[in-house]
Amino acid sequence: MQQESSQNHWNLTNLAGIGLEILAVMAFLSIWLLLKLNMGGNEVDVLPLARQYADPTWIPGDWYLNQPPGYRILFQTLFGRLIVSWGFLATSITGRLLSYGLIAAGLVFIARKLGLNLLLLLLALTLFFYPHYYRGFAGGIGLLQVGNINWVALLVLLLAIGLMLAGKKLGIGLQFPLLLLAVSLFLIADNGAWMPQGLAAGESLASGLEAKVFAYGFVLLAIGLMLRGRNRPMALLLGLATSFHVLVGGYAFLTVLGWLVLRRKTRLLNLRELGLILLLYLAGSAFAIGSVLDQLLLPIPKGALLPSFIYVFLRLPHHLNPLLWSSNSWVSLIAYLLIFAISASVIWLNRINRLTGEFSEHYAAHLGLFELTLISLIPFVLGLAIAPFDSQGRFLQYYPFRLADIMLPLNACLLFACALQVSFTGKKARWVLAVCCSLLLTWIVIPQLDIFQSDFRQLSLFPSEQQGVNPEWKDLCDWVRSNTPKDAIVVSPPVELDNFTWLAERPIPAKSKLMAQNKEGILEWYERLRNLSGGFRGVNHLRNFNKQLSDGYNRLTTQQAEALMAKYQASYLVTGIEHRLELPVAYRNLSYVVYKNSLSTSEL
C-alpha cells in the first residue's frame, strides 16, 4: 500500500512538472506572438471565412467568403461560432492561446524524451524563434567593439578552426570546436527578425490563429509519441493534423511512415500493426479526405492558364518557387544544414556512457529525431530538383518545401541543445551552461515584456496600425458599414486594403490575398483580378504580379470603372484620393474616396 501511494505521488509530481513546463513554453511563445497582428496576416483570410461559414447571413453576397470550406471545414466549424459570439479579437487571442498550448505540449513531450531540461528547451526555442535577439546580443558585446554581426561570426569561426587545429596540444577534444562552429553558423544564418520561422519557403510554426498551427501542434505531439514507440495514438494525432491542414499532416504522416519503415524490424511489429496505423490515420483525417479526392480526381477546368500555374507562380511564388528565394534564404538553408550535421556529430561523439560503456540513455531518441529530419528533407530536395522543369507548377502546387522548412531549423536547434547537454557533463560545466542560458533568456524576455505591454495597450485602439488600418481607412470602412445597404457590392483595390470585408462588412468582387482553394475557384479568382486591373492581356511570372494588379487598378478610366461596377453589380468603388474619376463622390477623406455608381440599381 505504501509503495502504491509513493508511486501515485511520483506520478502526480511528474504530471505537475510537465504541466509547469508546458505553461512556461506557452508563456514564452505568447509574450512574443499572442498580441501581434491580431486580424492581420493570414487571420484576415481564414477568420472571416470561419464566421461566414457559421453565419451565412453575415455577408451573403461576397464571392470569396461563400466558397466551399474544403479542408478547412473542421477549423471553420470550431471557430466560426466562436467568432459570431465573441468577435474577431477575442477569438484571435483565445484561439492562439489554445494553439500555443498544443505546440508547447508537443515541444515539452519531445524535449523530455530527448533528455532536455526546461532551460535547454527554452534555449533551443530562443535559437529558433528569436534569431534577431541573439544576433543583436553578439553584435553588441562591448569587449569586441564590432558592429557588424558577420565579423563576430567570423571571429568565432576562426576560433573554432584554431581550436580544431591545436586541439591535441591543448588537450581539447573535437566537440567544443564543433560547438563553436555551430555558434558561428547560428550568427551567420538569418531566418528573419519576425514571423515566419521557416528557412526559405516562408513557413511558420506558431503565428496567428489558423488551421496549420493546430496541425503542427498535433504533429509535434505525434513525434513525441513516435519517439516512445506508441505508434497507434501517434497515427491518430497525425490524422487529426491532416484534418486541420492536409499538407502539414499529410507530409508529416508520410515522413513518419518512412521513419518506421527505415528500421521496420524494431519500429514495426508486423503488417497488422502497419494496417492499424493506416486505419487510425484515415479515421483521424476523415475531415480532409473529401478535399483530397476532389483535388486528385476532378478534371482541370479549361482556361488560358492552369490553376496550378496561377497558384504557384502568381499567388504564392514566395512559398513555392525556389527561383525567387533570396540569397539570404540559401545562406540560412546551408547554415542550418551544417548546424544540424554538427549537432548530430557531437551527439555521436558522446553516444557511449563512460560509466556503463553502453549507449547513453537518450541516444536512441536523438538518433530518431535526426533520422526523421533527414526523411522530411526528401520532398524538399525533390522540389528543388523538379522546380526548374515544372513550368506549370503541377508538382510545386503541393508545397514540397513546407514541412522541412520548419523541421530542419527546429530540430537543428533541439539537437544543438542536446549536443550542449551531452558535452557539458560535469557539475561545474552544467552550472556554467545554466548561467549562460539564463543570461541569454533574460536578454530576450525582458525587452519582449515591454513590447508585450505596448501591444496590450494597443488593443484599446483595435483595429489599428498593427492590422494595417490607418485612421482614414477606418473612417471610410465605418462610413461604408453605416451608410450603404447591407447587400451593396463595393469594388476596392485588388491587392491593398485586404481587410475591407470584415471591417466594412460589405461584399467585394475579389482580393489578391483571398484566393479560392479549388480548381474552378482559382480560375475565377484570376479572372476577377484581371478584370479589376483593367484586363491585362498576359502575365510574366518573373514580374511582381501584385504590382501589375495595383498599377492596372490605379490606371482605370471612368469608362472602365463604370464597366467594372456594371459587371459585378457594384454600387460603389473605393480608390486612393489621387485616382480621379468622373463619377459621383459618395465619401471622401484625406487618403481615400468612395465613388458611387452613376447608374441606378434598376439599370444595373
C-alpha positions as CSV (number, residue, x, y, z in Angstrom):
1,M,0.0,0.0,0.0
2,Q,2.8,2.4,0.9
3,Q,4.7,1.6,-2.3
4,E,1.5,2.3,-4.4
5,S,0.9,5.6,-2.5
6,S,4.6,6.6,-3.2
7,Q,4.1,5.7,-6.9
8,N,0.9,7.8,-7.2
9,H,2.7,10.7,-5.5
10,W,5.6,10.4,-8.0
11,N,3.1,10.4,-10.9
12,L,1.3,13.5,-9.7
13,T,4.6,15.3,-9.1
14,N,5.8,14.3,-12.6
15,L,2.5,15.5,-14.2
16,A,2.7,18.7,-12.3
17,G,6.3,19.2,-13.6
18,I,5.1,18.6,-17.1
19,G,2.2,21.0,-16.7
20,L,4.5,23.7,-15.4
21,E,6.9,23.2,-18.3
22,I,4.1,23.4,-20.8
23,L,2.9,26.7,-19.2
24,A,6.4,28.1,-19.3
25,V,6.8,27.3,-23.0
26,M,3.3,28.6,-23.8
27,A,4.2,31.9,-21.9
28,F,7.4,32.1,-23.8
29,L,5.6,31.9,-27.1
30,S,2.8,34.2,-26.0
31,I,4.8,37.2,-25.0
32,W,6.2,37.3,-28.5
33,L,3.2,36.2,-30.7
34,L,-0.1,36.5,-28.8
35,L,-0.8,40.2,-29.5
36,K,1.0,40.5,-32.8
37,L,-1.1,41.1,-35.9
38,N,-4.4,40.0,-34.5
39,M,-6.7,40.1,-37.5
40,G,-3.7,40.7,-39.7
41,G,-1.5,38.3,-41.7
42,N,-3.4,35.1,-42.5
43,E,-6.1,35.8,-40.0
44,V,-7.6,38.4,-42.3
45,D,-8.2,35.5,-44.6
46,V,-9.2,32.5,-42.5
47,L,-11.3,34.1,-39.7
48,P,-13.8,35.9,-41.9
49,L,-14.2,32.6,-43.8
50,A,-14.9,30.8,-40.5
51,R,-17.5,33.4,-39.4
52,Q,-19.3,33.3,-42.8
53,Y,-19.4,29.5,-42.6
54,A,-21.0,29.7,-39.1
55,D,-23.3,32.6,-40.1
56,P,-24.2,32.6,-43.8
57,T,-26.3,35.7,-43.4
58,W,-23.3,37.9,-42.4
59,I,-22.1,38.9,-46.0
60,P,-24.1,36.6,-48.2
61,G,-23.1,38.4,-51.5
62,D,-19.4,38.0,-51.1
63,W,-17.9,35.6,-53.7
64,Y,-14.9,34.5,-51.7
65,L,-16.4,34.2,-48.3
66,N,-19.1,31.8,-49.7
67,Q,-16.6,29.4,-51.2
68,P,-16.8,25.7,-50.1
69,P,-14.8,25.1,-46.9
70,G,-12.7,22.3,-48.3
71,Y,-10.1,21.0,-45.9
72,R,-10.8,23.9,-43.5
73,I,-14.2,22.6,-42.5
74,L,-13.0,21.4,-39.1
75,F,-11.3,24.7,-38.3
76,Q,-14.2,26.7,-39.5
77,T,-16.7,24.6,-37.6
78,L,-14.8,25.0,-34.3
79,F,-14.0,28.7,-34.5
80,G,-16.8,30.2,-36.7
81,R,-19.4,30.1,-34.0
82,L,-16.9,31.5,-31.5
83,I,-16.3,34.5,-33.8
84,V,-20.1,35.1,-34.0
85,S,-20.4,35.0,-30.2
86,W,-17.2,36.7,-29.1
87,G,-16.0,38.7,-32.1
88,F,-12.7,38.6,-34.1
89,L,-10.3,39.9,-31.5
90,A,-11.4,37.8,-28.6
91,T,-11.4,34.7,-30.8
92,S,-8.0,35.5,-32.2
93,I,-6.5,35.7,-28.7
94,T,-8.3,32.7,-27.4
95,G,-7.6,30.5,-30.4
96,R,-3.9,31.5,-30.3
97,L,-3.6,30.5,-26.7
98,L,-5.1,27.1,-27.5
99,S,-2.8,26.5,-30.4
100,Y,0.3,27.7,-28.5
101,G,-0.7,25.4,-25.6
102,L,-0.8,22.5,-28.1
103,I,2.5,23.4,-29.6
104,A,4.1,23.8,-26.1
105,A,2.8,20.4,-25.1
106,G,4.3,18.8,-28.2
107,L,7.7,20.5,-27.6
108,V,7.8,19.5,-24.0
109,F,6.9,16.0,-24.9
110,I,9.7,15.8,-27.4
111,A,12.2,17.6,-25.1
112,R,11.6,15.2,-22.2
113,K,12.3,12.2,-24.4
114,L,15.5,13.9,-25.7
115,G,16.6,14.4,-22.1
116,L,16.4,18.2,-22.3
117,N,15.5,20.2,-19.2
118,L,13.3,23.3,-19.4
119,L,16.3,25.7,-19.6
120,L,17.8,24.0,-22.6
121,L,14.4,23.6,-24.3
122,L,13.9,27.4,-24.0
123,L,17.4,27.9,-25.3
124,A,16.6,25.8,-28.4
125,L,13.3,27.8,-28.9
126,T,15.3,31.0,-28.5
127,L,17.6,30.0,-31.3
128,F,14.6,29.1,-33.4
129,F,12.2,31.9,-32.7
130,Y,14.5,34.8,-31.8
131,P,17.4,35.0,-34.2
132,H,17.4,38.8,-34.3
133,Y,17.9,38.9,-30.5
134,Y,20.9,36.6,-30.1
135,R,22.5,38.1,-33.2
136,G,22.0,41.6,-31.7
137,F,23.4,40.3,-28.4
138,A,26.6,39.0,-30.1
139,G,27.0,42.2,-32.2
140,G,26.5,44.4,-29.2
141,I,29.2,42.9,-26.9
142,G,31.2,45.9,-25.8
143,L,34.5,44.0,-25.5
144,L,34.5,43.2,-29.1
145,Q,33.5,46.6,-30.4
146,V,32.2,45.1,-33.6
147,G,29.1,46.4,-35.1
148,N,28.7,44.0,-38.0
149,I,27.5,40.7,-36.8
150,N,29.2,38.9,-39.7
151,W,32.6,39.9,-38.3
152,V,31.6,38.5,-34.9
153,A,30.6,35.2,-36.7
154,L,34.0,35.2,-38.5
155,L,35.9,35.6,-35.2
156,V,34.0,32.7,-33.6
157,L,34.6,30.7,-36.8
158,L,38.3,31.4,-36.7
159,L,38.4,30.5,-33.0
160,A,36.7,27.2,-33.7
161,I,39.1,26.3,-36.6
162,G,42.1,27.3,-34.4
163,L,40.9,25.0,-31.6
164,M,40.4,22.2,-34.0
165,L,44.0,22.5,-35.3
166,A,45.5,22.9,-31.8
167,G,43.1,20.6,-30.0
168,K,45.6,17.9,-29.3
169,K,48.3,20.2,-27.9
170,L,45.8,22.0,-25.7
171,G,44.1,18.8,-24.6
172,I,40.7,19.9,-26.1
173,G,38.5,17.3,-27.8
174,L,36.7,17.8,-31.1
175,Q,33.3,18.5,-29.6
176,F,33.9,22.0,-28.3
177,P,35.4,23.4,-31.5
178,L,32.4,21.9,-33.3
179,L,30.0,23.6,-30.9
180,L,31.8,26.9,-31.5
181,L,31.5,26.3,-35.3
182,A,27.8,25.8,-34.8
183,V,27.5,29.1,-32.9
184,S,29.3,30.9,-35.7
185,L,26.7,29.4,-38.2
186,F,23.8,30.5,-36.0
187,L,25.2,34.0,-36.2
188,I,25.5,33.8,-40.0
189,A,22.1,32.3,-40.5
190,D,19.2,34.8,-40.5
191,N,15.8,33.3,-40.9
192,G,14.1,36.7,-40.2
193,A,13.5,39.1,-37.4
194,W,9.9,38.0,-37.1
195,M,7.5,35.6,-38.5
196,P,7.8,33.4,-40.5
197,Q,10.2,30.9,-38.8
198,G,11.0,28.8,-41.9
199,L,14.3,29.0,-43.7
200,A,13.5,29.6,-47.3
201,A,9.9,28.9,-48.1
202,G,8.3,31.3,-45.6
203,E,6.7,28.7,-43.4
204,S,5.8,29.4,-39.8
205,L,5.2,27.0,-36.9
206,A,3.4,29.3,-34.5
207,S,1.8,32.5,-35.7
208,G,-1.8,33.7,-35.9
209,L,-4.9,31.7,-35.4
210,E,-5.1,29.4,-38.4
211,A,-5.6,25.7,-39.2
212,K,-1.9,24.9,-39.8
213,V,-0.8,26.0,-36.3
214,F,-3.1,23.4,-34.8
215,A,-1.8,20.9,-37.3
216,Y,1.8,21.5,-36.3
217,G,0.7,21.1,-32.6
218,F,-0.7,17.7,-33.3
219,V,2.4,16.8,-35.4
220,L,4.8,17.7,-32.5
221,L,2.7,15.6,-30.1
222,A,2.8,12.7,-32.6
223,I,6.6,13.0,-32.9
224,G,6.8,12.7,-29.1
225,L,4.7,9.5,-29.2
226,M,6.8,8.2,-32.2
227,L,10.0,8.5,-30.2
228,R,8.3,6.5,-27.4
229,G,7.2,3.7,-29.8
230,R,3.5,4.5,-29.3
231,N,2.5,4.1,-32.9
232,R,-1.3,3.9,-32.6
233,P,-2.0,7.2,-30.8
234,M,0.7,8.7,-33.0
235,A,-1.2,7.8,-36.1
236,L,-4.5,9.2,-34.8
237,L,-2.8,12.5,-34.0
238,L,-1.3,12.7,-37.4
239,G,-4.8,12.1,-38.8
240,L,-6.1,15.0,-36.8
241,A,-3.3,17.1,-38.0
242,T,-4.3,16.3,-41.6
243,S,-8.0,17.2,-40.8
244,F,-6.8,20.6,-39.8
245,H,-4.3,21.0,-42.6
246,V,-4.0,18.5,-45.4
247,L,-0.4,19.3,-46.4
248,V,1.1,19.6,-42.9
249,G,-0.5,16.5,-41.6
250,G,-0.1,14.6,-44.9
251,Y,3.6,15.3,-45.3
252,A,4.2,14.5,-41.6
253,F,2.5,11.2,-41.9
254,L,4.5,10.2,-44.9
255,T,7.7,11.2,-43.1
256,V,6.8,9.2,-40.0
257,L,5.8,6.3,-42.2
258,G,9.3,6.4,-43.8
259,W,10.9,6.6,-40.4
260,L,9.0,3.5,-39.3
261,V,9.9,1.6,-42.4
262,L,13.6,2.6,-42.2
263,R,14.0,0.3,-39.1
264,R,10.9,-1.8,-39.6
265,K,12.3,-4.7,-37.6
266,T,12.4,-2.7,-34.4
267,R,9.8,0.0,-35.1
268,L,7.0,-2.0,-36.7
269,L,5.9,-5.2,-35.0
270,N,4.2,-6.7,-38.1
271,L,1.9,-6.0,-41.0
272,R,-1.1,-5.9,-38.7
273,E,0.5,-3.1,-36.8
274,L,1.0,-1.2,-40.1
275,G,-2.6,-1.8,-41.1
276,L,-3.8,-0.4,-37.7
277,I,-1.6,2.7,-38.2
278,L,-3.1,3.3,-41.6
279,L,-6.7,2.8,-40.3
280,L,-6.2,5.1,-37.4
281,Y,-4.6,7.8,-39.6
282,L,-7.5,7.6,-42.0
283,A,-10.0,7.8,-39.2
284,G,-8.3,10.9,-37.8
285,S,-8.1,12.5,-41.2
286,A,-11.7,12.0,-42.1
287,F,-12.5,15.7,-42.5
288,A,-9.8,16.1,-45.1
289,I,-10.5,13.1,-47.3
290,G,-13.2,14.8,-49.5
291,S,-11.0,17.7,-50.4
292,V,-8.0,15.4,-51.2
293,L,-10.2,13.3,-53.6
294,D,-11.6,16.5,-55.2
295,Q,-8.1,17.8,-55.9
296,L,-6.8,14.5,-57.3
297,L,-9.8,13.2,-59.2
298,L,-11.7,16.2,-60.5
299,P,-10.8,17.3,-64.1
300,I,-8.9,20.5,-64.6
301,P,-11.2,23.2,-66.0
302,K,-10.2,24.8,-69.3
303,G,-8.7,28.3,-69.1
304,A,-5.9,30.4,-70.5
305,L,-3.8,29.4,-67.6
306,L,-3.7,26.2,-65.5
307,P,-4.9,26.6,-61.8
308,S,-1.5,25.2,-60.7
309,F,0.4,27.9,-62.6
310,I,-1.8,30.6,-61.1
311,Y,-1.4,29.1,-57.6
312,V,2.4,28.7,-57.7
313,F,3.7,31.5,-59.9
314,L,1.2,34.3,-59.4
315,R,-0.3,33.9,-55.9
316,L,2.4,32.1,-53.9
317,P,5.8,32.3,-55.6
318,H,7.5,33.3,-52.3
319,H,6.5,29.9,-50.9
320,L,6.6,27.7,-53.9
321,N,9.2,29.0,-56.4
322,P,12.8,28.4,-55.3
323,L,14.0,30.6,-58.2
324,L,12.7,33.6,-56.4
325,W,14.2,32.8,-53.0
326,S,16.7,35.4,-51.8
327,S,20.4,34.8,-51.3
328,N,19.9,35.1,-47.6
329,S,17.4,32.2,-47.7
330,W,20.0,30.0,-49.4
331,V,22.7,31.0,-46.9
332,S,20.4,30.2,-44.0
333,L,19.4,26.9,-45.5
334,I,23.1,25.8,-45.9
335,A,23.9,27.2,-42.4
336,Y,21.2,25.2,-40.7
337,L,22.1,22.0,-42.6
338,L,25.6,22.4,-41.2
339,I,24.3,23.1,-37.7
340,F,22.2,20.0,-37.9
341,A,25.1,17.9,-39.1
342,I,27.5,19.4,-36.4
343,S,25.0,18.8,-33.6
344,A,24.4,15.2,-34.7
345,S,28.2,14.7,-34.8
346,V,28.7,16.0,-31.3
347,I,25.9,13.7,-30.0
348,W,27.5,10.8,-31.9
349,L,30.9,11.5,-30.3
350,N,29.2,11.3,-26.9
351,R,27.0,8.4,-27.6
352,I,28.7,6.0,-25.2
353,N,28.2,6.4,-21.5
354,R,31.7,6.4,-19.9
355,L,30.4,4.8,-16.7
356,T,28.5,1.9,-18.2
357,G,30.2,1.5,-21.6
358,E,26.8,1.4,-23.3
359,F,24.8,3.8,-25.4
360,S,23.7,6.9,-23.4
361,E,20.1,6.9,-22.1
362,H,18.8,9.4,-24.7
363,Y,20.9,8.5,-27.7
364,A,18.1,6.5,-29.4
365,A,15.8,9.5,-29.2
366,H,18.5,11.8,-30.6
367,L,19.1,9.4,-33.5
368,G,15.4,9.0,-34.1
369,L,14.9,12.8,-34.4
370,F,17.9,13.0,-36.7
371,E,16.5,10.4,-39.0
372,L,13.1,11.9,-39.0
373,T,14.5,15.3,-40.1
374,L,16.5,13.7,-42.9
375,I,13.4,11.9,-44.2
376,S,11.4,15.2,-44.1
377,L,14.0,16.7,-46.4
378,I,13.2,14.3,-49.2
379,P,10.2,16.3,-50.6
380,F,12.2,19.5,-50.2
381,V,15.1,18.1,-52.3
382,L,12.7,16.7,-54.9
383,G,11.1,20.2,-55.1
384,L,14.4,21.8,-55.7
385,A,15.3,19.3,-58.4
386,I,11.9,19.5,-60.2
387,A,11.4,23.3,-59.9
388,P,13.4,24.3,-63.0
389,F,11.4,21.9,-65.1
390,D,7.9,22.4,-63.5
391,S,6.9,25.3,-65.7
392,Q,3.2,24.8,-64.9
393,G,3.5,24.2,-61.1
394,R,1.9,20.7,-61.3
395,F,4.2,19.3,-58.6
396,L,5.2,22.6,-56.8
397,Q,1.5,23.3,-56.0
398,Y,1.7,20.6,-53.3
399,Y,4.1,22.6,-51.2
400,P,7.0,20.1,-51.2
401,F,9.1,22.6,-49.1
402,R,6.6,23.1,-46.3
403,L,7.4,20.5,-43.6
404,A,11.2,20.5,-43.9
405,D,11.2,24.3,-43.9
406,I,10.2,24.1,-40.2
407,M,11.6,20.6,-39.2
408,L,15.1,21.4,-40.3
409,P,15.7,24.6,-38.2
410,L,13.6,23.5,-35.3
411,N,15.2,20.1,-35.0
412,A,18.7,21.6,-35.6
413,C,18.1,23.8,-32.6
414,L,16.8,21.0,-30.5
415,L,19.7,18.7,-31.4
416,F,22.2,21.6,-30.7
417,A,20.7,21.9,-27.2
418,C,21.1,18.1,-26.9
419,A,24.8,18.4,-28.0
420,L,25.4,21.0,-25.3
421,Q,23.8,18.8,-22.7
422,V,25.9,15.8,-23.6
423,S,29.1,17.9,-23.8
424,F,28.7,19.8,-20.5
425,T,28.6,16.8,-18.2
426,G,30.5,17.9,-15.1
427,K,28.8,19.8,-12.2
428,K,30.7,23.0,-12.8
429,A,30.3,22.7,-16.6
430,R,26.5,22.3,-16.2
431,W,26.5,25.3,-13.9
432,V,28.3,27.5,-16.4
433,L,25.9,26.3,-19.2
434,A,22.9,27.1,-17.0
435,V,24.2,30.7,-16.3
436,C,24.9,31.3,-20.0
437,C,21.4,30.1,-20.9
438,S,19.8,32.2,-18.2
439,L,21.6,35.3,-19.4
440,L,20.6,34.9,-23.0
441,L,16.9,34.2,-22.0
442,T,16.9,37.2,-19.7
443,W,18.3,39.3,-22.6
444,I,15.4,38.3,-24.7
445,V,12.5,38.1,-22.3
446,I,12.9,41.5,-20.5
447,P,12.7,43.7,-23.6
448,Q,10.0,41.4,-25.0
449,L,7.8,42.0,-21.9
450,D,8.0,45.7,-22.6
451,I,6.9,45.1,-26.2
452,F,4.1,42.8,-24.9
453,Q,2.8,45.6,-22.6
454,S,2.8,48.1,-25.5
455,D,0.9,45.6,-27.7
456,F,-1.6,45.1,-24.9
457,R,-2.2,48.9,-24.7
458,Q,-2.7,49.0,-28.4
459,L,-5.7,46.6,-28.1
460,S,-7.8,49.6,-26.9
461,L,-7.4,51.1,-30.4
462,F,-8.2,47.8,-32.3
463,P,-8.3,47.8,-35.2
464,S,-5.1,50.0,-35.6
465,E,-1.8,50.2,-37.5
466,Q,-1.0,46.6,-36.5
467,Q,-3.9,45.4,-38.6
468,G,-2.9,47.8,-41.4
469,V,-5.7,50.2,-40.5
470,N,-4.9,53.9,-40.5
471,P,-7.5,56.4,-39.2
472,E,-8.6,57.4,-42.7
473,W,-9.2,53.8,-43.7
474,K,-11.0,53.1,-40.5
475,D,-13.3,56.1,-41.1
476,L,-14.0,55.0,-44.6
477,C,-15.0,51.5,-43.6
478,D,-17.2,52.9,-40.7
479,W,-18.9,55.1,-43.3
480,V,-19.5,52.2,-45.7
481,R,-20.9,50.0,-43.0
482,S,-23.2,52.7,-41.7
483,N,-24.4,54.4,-44.9
484,T,-24.7,51.7,-47.6
485,P,-27.2,48.9,-48.0
486,K,-26.1,45.6,-46.4
487,D,-26.1,43.9,-49.8
488,A,-24.2,46.7,-51.6
489,I,-21.2,45.3,-53.5
490,V,-18.1,47.5,-53.3
491,V,-15.3,47.4,-55.8
492,S,-11.9,48.0,-54.0
493,P,-8.2,47.7,-54.9
494,P,-7.3,44.1,-55.8
495,V,-4.2,44.0,-53.6
496,E,-4.2,46.7,-50.9
497,L,-6.7,47.0,-48.1
498,D,-7.4,43.3,-47.8
499,N,-9.2,43.9,-44.5
500,F,-12.1,45.7,-46.2
501,T,-14.6,42.8,-46.0
502,W,-14.5,42.3,-42.2
503,L,-14.2,46.0,-41.4
504,A,-16.9,47.3,-43.7
505,E,-19.0,44.1,-43.8
506,R,-19.8,44.5,-47.4
507,P,-19.2,42.1,-50.3
508,I,-16.4,42.7,-52.8
509,P,-15.5,41.1,-56.2
510,A,-12.1,39.8,-55.2
511,K,-8.8,40.4,-53.4
512,S,-5.3,39.0,-54.3
513,K,-4.8,37.6,-50.8
514,L,-8.2,35.9,-50.7
515,M,-7.8,33.0,-53.1
516,A,-10.2,30.1,-53.5
517,Q,-8.8,26.6,-52.8
518,N,-10.4,24.6,-55.6
519,K,-9.5,24.5,-59.3
520,E,-12.6,26.3,-60.7
521,G,-12.3,28.9,-57.9
522,I,-8.7,29.6,-58.7
523,L,-9.5,30.3,-62.4
524,E,-12.4,32.5,-61.3
525,W,-10.2,34.4,-58.8
526,Y,-7.7,35.1,-61.6
527,E,-10.3,36.3,-64.0
528,R,-11.8,38.6,-61.4
529,L,-8.4,40.1,-60.6
530,R,-7.7,40.5,-64.2
531,N,-11.0,42.5,-64.6
532,L,-10.2,44.6,-61.5
533,S,-6.8,45.6,-63.0
534,G,-8.2,46.7,-66.4
535,G,-8.0,43.4,-68.3
536,F,-4.3,42.9,-68.9
537,R,-3.5,40.5,-71.8
538,G,-0.9,38.3,-70.3
539,V,1.3,37.7,-67.2
540,N,5.0,37.2,-66.7
541,H,5.6,35.1,-63.6
542,L,9.0,36.7,-63.1
543,R,7.4,40.1,-62.6
544,N,5.6,41.2,-59.5
545,F,2.0,40.1,-60.1
546,N,0.6,42.2,-57.3
547,K,2.3,45.3,-58.6
548,Q,0.8,44.6,-62.0
549,L,-2.6,44.4,-60.4
550,S,-2.3,47.6,-58.4
551,D,-0.9,49.6,-61.3
552,G,-3.7,48.4,-63.5
553,Y,-6.4,49.3,-60.9
554,N,-4.9,52.8,-60.3
555,R,-5.0,53.5,-64.1
556,L,-8.7,52.6,-64.5
557,T,-10.5,55.2,-66.6
558,T,-14.0,56.3,-65.8
559,Q,-15.4,54.1,-68.6
560,Q,-13.5,51.1,-67.3
561,A,-14.7,51.8,-63.7
562,E,-18.3,52.0,-64.9
563,A,-18.0,48.8,-66.8
564,L,-16.4,47.1,-63.8
565,M,-19.2,48.1,-61.5
566,A,-21.8,47.0,-64.1
567,K,-20.1,43.6,-64.5
568,Y,-20.2,42.9,-60.7
569,Q,-23.4,44.8,-60.0
570,A,-21.4,47.0,-57.6
571,S,-22.9,50.2,-56.1
572,Y,-19.6,51.8,-55.1
573,L,-15.9,51.9,-55.9
574,V,-13.1,52.6,-53.4
575,T,-9.8,54.0,-54.5
576,G,-7.0,56.4,-53.5
577,I,-7.7,60.1,-53.4
578,E,-5.3,60.8,-56.2
579,H,-7.2,58.5,-58.6
580,R,-9.6,60.9,-60.3
581,L,-12.8,59.5,-61.9
582,E,-15.7,61.4,-63.4
583,L,-18.2,59.7,-61.1
584,P,-20.4,60.9,-58.2
585,V,-18.5,61.1,-54.9
586,A,-20.2,59.4,-52.0
587,Y,-17.5,59.9,-49.4
588,R,-14.0,61.4,-49.3
589,N,-11.3,61.9,-46.7
590,L,-7.6,62.8,-46.9
591,S,-6.5,59.4,-48.3
592,Y,-9.4,57.7,-49.9
593,V,-12.5,58.3,-52.0
594,V,-15.7,56.3,-52.5
595,Y,-17.3,56.8,-55.9
596,K,-21.0,55.9,-56.4
597,N,-22.2,54.1,-59.5
598,S,-23.9,56.6,-61.7
599,L,-26.4,54.0,-62.8
600,S,-29.4,53.3,-60.7
601,T,-30.0,49.8,-59.2
602,S,-32.7,49.1,-61.7
603,E,-30.4,49.9,-64.6
604,L,-27.8,47.5,-63.2
